[in-house]
Amino acid sequence: MLEVFILHWNRPGECLATVASFADATIPLHITVIDNASEPGKRDLLKASLPQGVAFKQNLENRGWGGGLNPTLHEWLFSIESEFAVVAAHDALPQGACLNLLIKAMEGNDGLGMVSPEYGSYDIPVYSPWRGARLLPGNARPAGTVECVPFIHGTLMLFRKRCLQEIGVFDERFFCLRR
């Protein structure tokens, strides 16, 4: 079973759409929504509206992206059997065979530790010590194409357990708060 961890903050409608898009997957999933200290009314609305079988965890304070996800990732790393886990934002909307293609990429190359899908465009991630991380315009590639890039898009990521055991989880110094 594939573990799916969705981090939520104050957007119950978007999060419910994300949960629904994952629920359409053709592979068995265990979905956990992690509320990152949302406003009580929004948190309670989300919790009451989640489909049966979706787990809910509540953080008592908003510790940002890494701080919100790391306790659950540590639990996965040390006590849950699945080899792969998905991390997603509350507004990720995987379509069609997205998860199947990500898993196929990982299973086809033991050297891959993390993958993410294209994000609605064909941009190519590049990194320069002078200009930092940025996206350059690219062209469409066939579905299932795997490219090694210097960073992946954080809205939806698939991790191999062994990779995070070797490099660690998210650096909590980067809060990543959008308002």
KABELDA-V912280 format. One record per helix or strand of 3 or more residues. SS is the DSSP state (2 for helix, 1 for strand). FROM is the first residue (numbers start at 1). TO is the last residue. If there is no record, write none. Layout:
ss=SS from=FROM to=TO
ss=SS from=FROM to=TO
This chain:
ss=1 from=2 to=8
ss=2 from=12 to=23
ss=1 from=29 to=36
ss=2 from=40 to=49
ss=1 from=55 to=59
ss=2 from=64 to=79
ss=1 from=84 to=89
ss=2 from=98 to=107
ss=1 from=124 to=128
ss=1 from=132 to=136
ss=1 from=156 to=160
ss=2 from=161 to=167
